[in-house]
């Protein structure tokens, strides 16, 4: 598995398994076991997914050393203060049955994020988190965060797929040395991106699926990517993207598919965040 070196020197496997909307039951355990067998070592959960417990159980029972695993969780928006952040982190860590977290993210730029970041910096300096980052932060949120931050976020995890390419934010993150991490990388089943004819033609040329072409496109853009599936064949397929390369012309053709078409909530929507 290719790794990316984050701005603090920590290495993250470039592709991981997302577990949003996976129930905290045997389905989750089976998915994680299938992913581990296929070579995944990076897992992306969040407090709000209500499945940290099962992720922790599956990983505790796995025959893989802790230092080979990369586990991310996220701080939910109900938390608004320094002290609450520390308590929420401890609770996540406990549910995950871990003694440190590889990466912890502020899930959305909701109230109090500068204070929440200060708590995360302290947890990071205490060695309880190896890398701290943000999610769904746009230019204005990053600018405000960086007025008080002492530690620069390692990643910004943002919605990204061929119909919503985040071109401007991608360039800004590059300039800030913050890695672009793509959520909803396959479009979350909310559009026809997986049957797009341009992608289908590229897929046929490489004897790959459209999903694999999309994931390869993310990887060649230098993004970290966390596709979700609970099906063994798709879990295996989604990590099988390191044995082919898209040509420059194919990358340009995919760039041409951008419609700036968001599939989920807008981080600028103050009403939703309040
Ligand atoms: P996704 O784009 O990964 O889409 C997942 C869906 O795509 C699956 O449910 C399945 O229907 C389909 N799929 C997966 N593999 C396929 C394949 N090989 N062929 C055909 N169809 C396939 O969407 P997602 O789960 O929302 O995003 C991935 C991860 O990103 C999440 O699981 C979560 O960890 C993270 N996420 C983060 C945020 C955030 O706010 N930070 C928001 C949403 C998701």
Boltz pocket constraint, residues with backbone or C-beta under 6 A from the ligand:
constraints:
  - pocket:
      binder: B
      contacts: [[A, 17], [A, 18], [A, 19], [A, 20], [A, 21], [A, 44], [A, 45], [A, 107], [A, 135], [A, 136], [A, 157], [A, 158], [A, 182], [A, 183], [A, 184], [A, 185], [A, 186], [A, 187], [A, 188], [A, 189], [A, 194], [A, 209], [A, 211], [A, 212], [A, 226], [A, 227], [A, 228], [A, 229], [A, 233], [A, 234], [A, 235], [A, 237], [A, 238]]
      max_distance: 6.0
